[in-house]
Amino acid sequence: MKVTVSRKAHFNAAHRLHNPLWDEARNAQEFGKCNNAEYHGHNYELIVSVRGEVDPETGYVIDMKVLKDLIKTKIEDRFDHKNLNTQTSEFANLNPTAENIAVVIYDLLRADIDAKFDLKITLYETPRNYVEYEG
């Protein structure tokens, strides 16, 4: 029997959507207010879902404490209260759109979550705007 378990987390971060290959006019047209040269921030809500077989000995798919600690060390400690463009190596050359942030989070967590599990990242940039990524 496969079951999905999920852990919700939160981090605050600033970013600027900008393509350095474009001129300022095109960046402003494409990204609008999100291209603000002084950056802007979001209160990101993150849901990490792990799907797999229930272990008959523990009754767990994955120990939620292990998942909680992994999210804290790999994601929250890395991105919380940071400027994603200037303070993180992951976005030094990658536009920090919600889509790209979700993929980066997936890759950071995937390395430490057993391949026998499916992994899904749901990232809310605002209460109404969110992205999902499953690898």
C-alpha positions, 0 to 999 in steps of 0.5 A: 500500500502506497501512502503520501505523507507531507510536511509543511514548512515556511521561509521568507526570502527576497528576489528579483526576476531578471534576465541579464541577457535582456535590456532593462525595458524587456525585463520590465515588460516581462517581469513587471514589479518583480524586476524591481532593482531593489528586490522584493520578498515573499513569505514562501509556504513549502509542502514536501510530500513523500510517497511510498510503501508503509514500513510494516515494522514502523508503520511509517512511510518516512519518519516525519522527524527525519523529514522535518530536520532535512527540510530545516537544514537543506532548505530553511537554513539555506534560504530563510531571510536571504536574498536569493539572487545575491546570497545563495549559490543556487541562484547566482546564475539562475532566475529565482522564479517560483518554478526554479526555486521548486526545482532547486528545492527538489534537487536539494532534498532528493539527494537525501531521500531514498530513491524508493520514494516519490518526492513532490514539492509544492511551493506557494509564492503567494496564497493564490500562486503556487507551483508543483514539481515531481522531478 
